[in-house]
Amino acid sequence: MSDTLLSRCLAKNIRMTSQRQIIIQVIEESDDHPDVDQLYLRSVELDNTISIATVYRTVKLLEEAGLIERLEFGDGRSRYEEAGEHHEHLVDIETGEVHEFYNEELETLKTEIAREMGYDLIDHRLELYGKKRKS
């Protein structure tokens, strides 16, 4: 079985209903960082019997299982993405668009800073906020 969000749910013995499968499919197919309302709207396009409460419960279950991560970008909305490879986020403060990036030099620098302060870096989260430069 390929490494999909659905296969990871099954590996954790999460009970799979048809509605949960649709919500998981919507999360997998999202190339942005949707909030619960967006997940709900996308899910009901596929199955109009899905309630917002079902989406909230499914998101909570997946988050508690460590399969998705909640992101807070200061706009009052919790957004979600699949848990996976480490990366950072750059948030456009004018459009709300979130760009993912990874920079090896930055990773090294964060580890060095922690070490200089007498710590071993265990985990971190970095969000950058900016406005698109005018050409």
HELIX and SHEET records of a PDB file:
HELIX    1   1 LEU A    5  ALA A   11  1                                   7    
HELIX    2   2 SER A   18  GLU A   29  1                                  12    
HELIX    3   3 VAL A   36  LEU A   46  1                                  11    
HELIX    4   4 ILE A   52  GLU A   64  1                                  13    
HELIX    5   5 GLU A  104  GLU A  116  1                                  13    
SHEET    1   A 2 ILE A  68  GLU A  72  0                                        
SHEET    2   A 2 SER A  78  GLU A  82 -1                                        
SHEET    1   B 3 VAL A  98  PHE A 101  0                                        
SHEET    2   B 3 GLU A  88  ASP A  92 -1                                        
SHEET    3   B 3 GLU A 127  GLY A 130  1                                        
END                                                                             
